[in-house]
Amino acid sequence: MNIASNVYFTLPVNCYNDKGELKRVEKSLHEIPYCCLGRFSGFKGLDLFAFFPKLALHPKRTTTFLTDEQ
């Protein structure tokens, strides 16, 4: 399950900038690595996601998908 559209909620996350400095920035939920844990029966379109903001540290991360190691 993937978040298919922009989600306009944000979370503050620590992220390295291009200079290698650690900064606290606001990131949209669709930019933070996540995993869909499941759906609630009886509620159309209600999914449960777990977000992993510490995995968003690297500025050149190109995907929100988790690897097998993560």
PyMOL commands that set and color helices and strands:
alter all, ss='L'
color gray80, all
select helices_A, chain A and resi 29-31+53-56
alter helices_A, ss='H'
color red, helices_A
select strands_A, chain A and resi 10-16+22-28+34-39+47-51
alter strands_A, ss='S'
color yellow, strands_A
deselect
rebuild
show_as cartoon
